[in-house]
Amino acid sequence: MSLSERLVWSSIRLGARVFYGDTTQADWIYEKVRRPRTLWLVARNMLNYRLGRPRVAALVTLGVEPVFGCNLKCKYCWGGLEASLGGSRPPLMDMGLFKKAVDEAPDTVETVTFGSVGEPLMNPRLCEMIAYASDSGRRTAMYSNGTLLTGERADALAASPLDALSISMEPDAATAREFRGIDRDRVRENVRAFAAKRRPGMVLKLSMVMHPGNMDSVAHAWDGWEDIVEGIKVTTMMDLTGTRACAHRTVCSEVWRGNLNVQTNGEVTPCCLDVQGALSVGNLRETRLSDLVNNAAHRRLLEQFVAGPPPERCMHCTEFSGEGVPVKVPKRPVAGKKAGG
């Protein structure tokens, strides 16, 4: 880690403690923010959030949805909503739309992320997309369930200019079978093989969603992964089904963070959890991406959060309510020792 990166990391930890009361959000932020300039823009965005100003200072992250659909149907994941959404949007993002998003992103965007509802590895042009984003001077980060990280797909991704890969996983084998329908050990071997051949500099982490079925297993999150990944990030489950209302604690910071997420149909939303596009500020097929930042729809959305009540969709999200506080994971074990040992 360079001196500049160390300063950014320390500043992010301090900012996370000030804004969230805890440093566990720092990992998520640092995944997308490495440059001092970007950190300054994020700080300005969060100041607007704190002061209730209905605007963002700058767009810093571009999220794209390479695939609307997933090869898994995890019990707690919004990916299962694709059936209820029907044919509301194309299964794959086409290259023309993707290139338009990258080309029209302002130069304040440091990172392009690949994820959202679907499994990115299901898009046959994924590595081409990663290369295009990287060639534009942006960092790239991707989120995957790891089940398709085999064969030619894994070889191509390992050689790509991807900067960070997060593998979504359960903390133990039993919950992986019950809630994801997967063999955790098999996926771990996929990731192990990938880690050995990845391009130097590519960061590999696990991400875990805690839910009632695995809350007691977090102490074992590192078991079997100590020599494979560099870190583990954990958050609690989001209730995106609308089956319960969360307590309104505060105005949600997500829509102020400087993120815009492009779905396969071109709809653009400031929240990566807005799987139905209910918070859309416009469509990329009709408008330049840079023109969607602080446009009338974007500002109306921010004003709605400030004045209240918030959008109905957001009232069922633990990120908004404050109930989705990240869970602390044990520190990475020393070689030869197990977590808690």
ZANU-379031 format. One record per residue (C-alpha): residue number from 1; x, z, y; residue in one letter. Coordinates in Angstrom, 2 decimals, always signed. Example, Ala and Ser with C-alpha at 12.3 -4.5 7.8 and 13.67 -1.06 7.14 Angstrom:
2
{1,{+12.30,+7.80,-4.50},'A'} {2,{+13.67,+7.14,-1.06},'S'} 
//
This chain:
341
{1,{+0.00,+0.00,+0.00},'M'} {2,{+1.46,-1.06,+3.36},'S'} {3,{+1.65,+1.24,+6.39},'L'} {4,{-1.24,-0.66,+7.99},'S'} {5,{-3.37,-0.26,+4.86},'E'} {6,{-2.52,+3.44,+4.67},'R'} {7,{-3.67,+3.93,+8.26},'L'} {8,{-6.89,+2.03,+7.57},'V'} {9,{-7.53,+4.05,+4.39},'W'} {10,{-6.95,+7.38,+6.17},'S'} {11,{-9.22,+6.32,+9.03},'S'} {12,{-11.96,+5.24,+6.63},'I'} {13,{-11.85,+8.59,+4.85},'R'} {14,{-12.10,+10.39,+8.17},'L'} {15,{-14.95,+8.15,+9.31},'G'} {16,{-16.83,+8.63,+6.03},'A'} {17,{-16.58,+12.39,+6.43},'R'} {18,{-17.86,+12.19,+10.03},'V'} {19,{-20.73,+9.78,+9.39},'F'} {20,{-21.73,+10.73,+5.83},'Y'} {21,{-20.42,+14.26,+5.48},'G'} {22,{-18.38,+13.24,+2.44},'D'} {23,{-15.43,+10.97,+1.66},'T'} {24,{-16.91,+9.44,-1.49},'T'} {25,{-18.23,+6.46,+0.53},'Q'} {26,{-14.65,+5.60,+1.51},'A'} {27,{-13.94,+3.63,-1.69},'D'} {28,{-16.88,+1.33,-1.07},'W'} {29,{-15.84,+0.67,+2.52},'I'} {30,{-12.15,+0.14,+1.75},'Y'} {31,{-13.07,-2.48,-0.83},'E'} {32,{-14.23,-4.69,+2.07},'K'} {33,{-12.19,-3.41,+5.01},'V'} {34,{-8.38,-3.62,+5.03},'R'} {35,{-7.54,-4.88,+8.51},'R'} {36,{-7.34,-2.59,+11.57},'P'} {37,{-9.43,-5.06,+13.58},'R'} {38,{-12.22,-4.98,+11.00},'T'} {39,{-12.10,-1.19,+10.93},'L'} {40,{-12.54,-1.15,+14.70},'W'} {41,{-15.59,-3.42,+14.40},'L'} {42,{-17.08,-1.24,+11.67},'V'} {43,{-16.58,+1.80,+13.90},'A'} {44,{-18.41,+0.04,+16.72},'R'} {45,{-21.24,-0.88,+14.35},'N'} {46,{-21.56,+2.72,+13.22},'M'} {47,{-21.49,+3.95,+16.81},'L'} {48,{-24.45,+1.66,+17.56},'N'} {49,{-26.16,+3.16,+14.51},'Y'} {50,{-25.54,+6.71,+15.69},'R'} {51,{-26.75,+5.91,+19.22},'L'} {52,{-29.81,+4.01,+17.99},'G'} {53,{-28.80,+0.74,+19.62},'R'} {54,{-30.74,-2.18,+18.05},'P'} {55,{-27.75,-4.49,+17.55},'R'} {56,{-24.57,-4.82,+15.51},'V'} {57,{-21.22,-5.27,+17.21},'A'} {58,{-20.02,-7.87,+14.69},'A'} {59,{-20.55,-9.29,+11.23},'L'} {60,{-17.73,-8.07,+8.97},'V'} {61,{-18.91,-8.85,+5.42},'T'} {62,{-20.66,-11.87,+3.96},'L'} {63,{-22.46,-11.28,+0.67},'G'} {64,{-23.52,-14.19,-1.53},'V'} {65,{-25.78,-14.30,-4.57},'E'} {66,{-24.19,-16.84,-6.94},'P'} {67,{-26.89,-16.20,-9.56},'V'} {68,{-30.49,-15.04,-9.40},'F'} {69,{-30.78,-13.67,-12.91},'G'} {70,{-28.80,-11.64,-15.40},'C'} {71,{-27.90,-11.69,-19.07},'N'} {72,{-28.78,-7.98,-19.27},'L'} {73,{-31.98,-6.10,-18.53},'K'} {74,{-30.72,-2.62,-17.69},'C'} {75,{-33.59,-0.16,-17.51},'K'} {76,{-32.80,+1.03,-13.98},'Y'} {77,{-31.56,-2.21,-12.39},'C'} {78,{-33.39,-4.41,-9.91},'W'} {79,{-32.18,-7.40,-11.90},'G'} {80,{-35.21,-6.84,-14.10},'G'} {81,{-37.38,-7.68,-11.12},'L'} {82,{-36.56,-11.37,-11.52},'E'} {83,{-39.48,-11.68,-13.94},'A'} {84,{-41.93,-10.28,-11.40},'S'} {85,{-40.47,-12.50,-8.69},'L'} {86,{-41.07,-15.51,-10.90},'G'} {87,{-39.68,-18.80,-9.60},'G'} {88,{-39.38,-17.53,-6.05},'S'} {89,{-35.81,-18.78,-5.75},'R'} {90,{-33.34,-21.01,-7.61},'P'} {91,{-31.35,-19.47,-10.47},'P'} {92,{-28.00,-20.67,-9.04},'L'} {93,{-26.63,-20.96,-5.53},'M'} {94,{-25.58,-24.54,-4.89},'D'} {95,{-22.13,-25.27,-3.50},'M'} {96,{-23.51,-26.89,-0.35},'G'} {97,{-25.33,-23.73,+0.67},'L'} {98,{-22.34,-21.57,-0.26},'F'} {99,{-19.91,-23.65,+1.78},'K'} {100,{-22.29,-23.62,+4.74},'K'} {101,{-22.35,-19.82,+4.63},'A'} {102,{-18.56,-19.54,+4.54},'V'} {103,{-17.98,-22.26,+7.13},'D'} {104,{-20.47,-20.76,+9.59},'E'} {105,{-19.37,-17.14,+9.17},'A'} {106,{-17.75,-15.83,+12.37},'P'} {107,{-14.04,-15.05,+12.26},'D'} {108,{-14.88,-11.33,+12.29},'T'} {109,{-15.86,-11.59,+8.60},'V'} {110,{-12.98,-10.23,+6.51},'E'} {111,{-14.57,-10.18,+3.04},'T'} {112,{-16.91,-12.35,+1.00},'V'} {113,{-18.61,-10.50,-1.86},'T'} {114,{-20.14,-12.03,-4.98},'F'} {115,{-22.96,-10.11,-6.63},'G'} {116,{-26.46,-9.02,-5.57},'S'} {117,{-29.20,-9.43,-8.22},'V'} {118,{-27.49,-11.51,-10.88},'G'} {119,{-24.37,-11.72,-13.01},'E'} {120,{-21.92,-13.94,-11.06},'P'} {121,{-20.15,-15.17,-14.21},'L'} {122,{-23.31,-17.09,-15.13},'M'} {123,{-22.57,-19.55,-12.31},'N'} {124,{-20.23,-22.25,-13.72},'P'} {125,{-18.79,-22.90,-10.24},'R'} {126,{-17.98,-19.26,-9.48},'L'} {127,{-14.19,-19.67,-9.42},'C'} {128,{-14.54,-22.71,-7.18},'E'} {129,{-16.56,-20.53,-4.80},'M'} {130,{-13.95,-17.77,-4.87},'I'} {131,{-11.18,-20.26,-4.12},'A'} {132,{-13.14,-21.78,-1.23},'Y'} {133,{-13.75,-18.35,+0.33},'A'} {134,{-10.10,-17.39,-0.15},'S'} {135,{-8.92,-20.64,+1.43},'D'} {136,{-10.98,-19.75,+4.51},'S'} {137,{-8.76,-16.69,+4.98},'G'} {138,{-11.22,-14.11,+3.65},'R'} {139,{-10.77,-11.40,+1.07},'R'} {140,{-13.00,-11.73,-1.99},'T'} {141,{-14.70,-9.06,-4.09},'A'} {142,{-17.00,-9.40,-7.08},'M'} {143,{-19.34,-7.23,-9.14},'Y'} {144,{-19.93,-7.95,-12.84},'S'} {145,{-21.27,-6.26,-15.97},'N'} {146,{-18.20,-7.49,-17.88},'G'} {147,{-20.06,-8.78,-20.96},'T'} {148,{-19.18,-12.41,-20.16},'L'} {149,{-15.57,-11.68,-19.25},'L'} {150,{-14.24,-13.57,-22.25},'T'} {151,{-12.61,-16.86,-23.18},'G'} {152,{-12.31,-19.58,-20.56},'E'} {153,{-14.41,-17.63,-18.06},'R'} {154,{-11.98,-14.74,-18.16},'A'} {155,{-8.93,-17.01,-18.02},'D'} {156,{-10.25,-18.84,-14.96},'A'} {157,{-11.22,-15.65,-13.13},'L'} {158,{-7.89,-13.99,-13.95},'A'} {159,{-6.04,-16.90,-12.35},'A'} {160,{-8.35,-17.11,-9.33},'S'} {161,{-7.53,-15.66,-5.89},'P'} {162,{-10.14,-12.90,-6.35},'L'} {163,{-8.95,-9.71,-4.63},'D'} {164,{-11.16,-7.08,-6.24},'A'} {165,{-13.37,-6.90,-9.33},'L'} {166,{-15.78,-4.05,-10.06},'S'} {167,{-17.18,-3.74,-13.58},'I'} {168,{-20.52,-1.95,-13.84},'S'} {169,{-20.49,+0.47,-16.76},'M'} {170,{-21.99,+3.65,-18.23},'E'} {171,{-19.86,+6.78,-18.65},'P'} {172,{-20.43,+6.92,-22.42},'D'} {173,{-21.25,+4.63,-25.34},'A'} {174,{-24.67,+6.10,-26.15},'A'} {175,{-26.16,+5.49,-22.70},'T'} {176,{-24.58,+2.04,-22.60},'A'} {177,{-26.53,+1.15,-25.73},'R'} {178,{-29.76,+2.80,-24.61},'E'} {179,{-29.91,+1.71,-20.96},'F'} {180,{-27.96,-1.57,-21.03},'R'} {181,{-28.23,-2.71,-24.63},'G'} {182,{-24.49,-3.31,-24.85},'I'} {183,{-21.51,-2.21,-26.91},'D'} {184,{-19.39,-0.26,-24.39},'R'} {185,{-16.26,-0.47,-26.52},'D'} {186,{-16.51,-4.24,-26.80},'R'} {187,{-16.88,-4.64,-23.03},'V'} {188,{-13.95,-2.28,-22.52},'R'} {189,{-11.78,-4.51,-24.70},'E'} {190,{-12.93,-7.53,-22.67},'N'} {191,{-11.80,-5.75,-19.51},'V'} {192,{-8.55,-4.57,-21.10},'R'} {193,{-7.63,-8.12,-22.07},'A'} {194,{-8.57,-9.36,-18.61},'F'} {195,{-6.50,-6.64,-16.91},'A'} {196,{-3.40,-7.75,-18.80},'A'} {197,{-3.60,-11.35,-17.57},'K'} {198,{-5.12,-11.00,-14.09},'R'} {199,{-3.29,-12.33,-11.08},'R'} {200,{-0.91,-9.74,-9.56},'P'} {201,{-2.58,-7.89,-6.71},'G'} {202,{-6.13,-8.14,-8.07},'M'} {203,{-7.73,-4.66,-7.99},'V'} {204,{-9.87,-3.68,-10.98},'L'} {205,{-12.37,-0.80,-10.86},'K'} {206,{-15.44,+0.54,-12.60},'L'} {207,{-18.72,+1.15,-10.83},'S'} {208,{-21.32,+3.46,-12.31},'M'} {209,{-24.94,+4.06,-11.40},'V'} {210,{-25.94,+7.61,-12.22},'M'} {211,{-29.47,+8.19,-13.49},'H'} {212,{-31.29,+10.91,-15.46},'P'} {213,{-29.94,+9.52,-18.72},'G'} {214,{-26.24,+9.86,-17.90},'N'} {215,{-25.85,+12.57,-15.25},'M'} {216,{-24.33,+14.96,-17.78},'D'} {217,{-21.70,+12.42,-18.84},'S'} {218,{-19.90,+11.86,-15.54},'V'} {219,{-17.11,+14.23,-16.57},'A'} {220,{-16.17,+11.68,-19.24},'H'} {221,{-16.24,+8.66,-16.95},'A'} {222,{-12.49,+8.04,-17.34},'W'} {223,{-12.43,+8.31,-21.14},'D'} {224,{-10.84,+5.17,-22.56},'G'} {225,{-10.31,+3.56,-19.15},'W'} {226,{-7.27,+5.49,-17.87},'E'} {227,{-4.80,+2.66,-18.50},'D'} {228,{-7.17,-0.22,-17.63},'I'} {229,{-8.73,+0.29,-14.18},'V'} {230,{-7.45,+1.66,-10.88},'E'} {231,{-10.54,+3.64,-9.91},'G'} {232,{-14.17,+4.54,-10.56},'I'} {233,{-16.98,+4.43,-8.00},'K'} {234,{-20.28,+6.19,-8.66},'V'} {235,{-23.62,+6.19,-6.85},'T'} {236,{-27.04,+7.44,-7.83},'T'} {237,{-29.94,+5.24,-8.89},'M'} {238,{-32.00,+3.40,-6.30},'M'} {239,{-35.76,+3.41,-6.86},'D'} {240,{-36.58,-0.16,-5.88},'L'} {241,{-39.76,-0.43,-7.92},'T'} {242,{-41.85,+1.27,-5.23},'G'} {243,{-43.13,+3.87,-7.68},'T'} {244,{-42.20,+6.86,-5.56},'R'} {245,{-41.67,+7.60,-1.91},'A'} {246,{-38.38,+9.20,-0.90},'C'} {247,{-38.17,+11.81,+1.81},'A'} {248,{-37.34,+10.29,+5.19},'H'} {249,{-34.07,+11.93,+6.19},'R'} {250,{-32.52,+9.56,+8.70},'T'} {251,{-32.33,+6.01,+9.97},'V'} {252,{-30.61,+3.90,+7.31},'C'} {253,{-27.10,+2.82,+8.25},'S'} {254,{-27.04,-0.14,+5.83},'E'} {255,{-28.57,-2.60,+8.31},'V'} {256,{-26.00,-1.61,+10.97},'W'} {257,{-22.87,-2.01,+8.83},'R'} {258,{-22.24,-5.62,+9.75},'G'} {259,{-23.29,-7.19,+6.45},'N'} {260,{-25.42,-10.27,+5.87},'L'} {261,{-26.36,-11.33,+2.35},'N'} {262,{-27.34,-14.88,+1.43},'V'} {263,{-29.73,-15.35,-1.49},'Q'} {264,{-29.91,-18.47,-3.66},'T'} {265,{-32.87,-19.82,-1.67},'N'} {266,{-31.02,-19.43,+1.63},'G'} {267,{-32.83,-16.31,+2.82},'E'} {268,{-30.47,-13.97,+4.70},'V'} {269,{-30.95,-10.20,+4.68},'T'} {270,{-28.80,-7.38,+6.11},'P'} {271,{-29.31,-5.22,+3.01},'C'} {272,{-27.81,-6.05,-0.40},'C'} {273,{-30.58,-4.00,-2.06},'L'} {274,{-33.32,-6.13,-0.52},'D'} {275,{-33.82,-8.19,-3.68},'V'} {276,{-37.18,-9.60,-2.58},'Q'} {277,{-35.96,-10.72,+0.84},'G'} {278,{-38.49,-8.51,+2.62},'A'} {279,{-35.98,-7.80,+5.40},'L'} {280,{-34.94,-11.45,+5.88},'S'} {281,{-33.75,-12.37,+9.37},'V'} {282,{-33.90,-16.12,+8.70},'G'} {283,{-32.96,-18.89,+6.30},'N'} {284,{-29.48,-20.39,+6.20},'L'} {285,{-30.89,-23.81,+5.33},'R'} {286,{-32.59,-23.86,+8.73},'E'} {287,{-30.21,-21.88,+10.96},'T'} {288,{-26.48,-21.39,+11.42},'R'} {289,{-25.27,-18.13,+9.92},'L'} {290,{-23.62,-16.99,+13.16},'S'} {291,{-26.95,-17.48,+14.96},'D'} {292,{-28.67,-14.99,+12.63},'L'} {293,{-26.53,-12.06,+13.82},'V'} {294,{-28.57,-10.13,+16.39},'N'} {295,{-31.22,-12.82,+16.53},'N'} {296,{-34.80,-11.83,+17.40},'A'} {297,{-35.74,-11.00,+13.79},'A'} {298,{-32.55,-8.98,+13.26},'H'} {299,{-33.10,-6.94,+16.40},'R'} {300,{-36.79,-6.37,+15.64},'R'} {301,{-35.74,-4.94,+12.29},'L'} {302,{-33.23,-2.59,+13.90},'L'} {303,{-35.79,-1.58,+16.53},'E'} {304,{-38.27,-0.78,+13.77},'Q'} {305,{-35.76,+1.61,+12.20},'F'} {306,{-35.09,+3.25,+15.55},'V'} {307,{-38.73,+3.63,+16.59},'A'} {308,{-40.22,+4.14,+13.11},'G'} {309,{-41.88,+3.91,+10.75},'P'} {310,{-39.30,+1.93,+8.74},'P'} {311,{-40.22,-1.04,+6.54},'P'} {312,{-42.32,+0.02,+3.56},'E'} {313,{-39.69,-1.34,+1.18},'R'} {314,{-37.10,+1.06,+2.54},'C'} {315,{-39.27,+4.13,+1.99},'M'} {316,{-38.62,+3.83,-1.76},'H'} {317,{-34.84,+3.64,-1.51},'C'} {318,{-32.60,+6.64,-2.06},'T'} {319,{-29.88,+5.06,+0.10},'E'} {320,{-32.28,+5.30,+3.05},'F'} {321,{-33.59,+8.78,+2.27},'S'} {322,{-30.21,+10.37,+1.71},'G'} {323,{-31.10,+11.20,-1.89},'E'} {324,{-28.62,+8.59,-3.08},'G'} {325,{-25.57,+10.68,-2.29},'V'} {326,{-22.59,+9.42,-4.32},'P'} {327,{-21.56,+11.54,-7.28},'V'} {328,{-18.02,+12.84,-7.47},'K'} {329,{-16.01,+11.64,-10.44},'V'} {330,{-13.09,+13.61,-11.89},'P'} {331,{-9.69,+12.48,-10.66},'K'} {332,{-7.85,+9.93,-12.74},'R'} {333,{-6.32,+11.80,-15.68},'P'} {334,{-2.58,+12.19,-16.00},'V'} {335,{-1.20,+10.00,-18.80},'A'} {336,{-1.86,+11.64,-22.14},'G'} {337,{-4.59,+13.93,-20.85},'K'} {338,{-8.34,+13.52,-20.89},'K'} {339,{-10.61,+14.21,-17.92},'A'} {340,{-11.21,+17.93,-17.69},'G'} {341,{-8.37,+18.57,-20.12},'G'} 
//
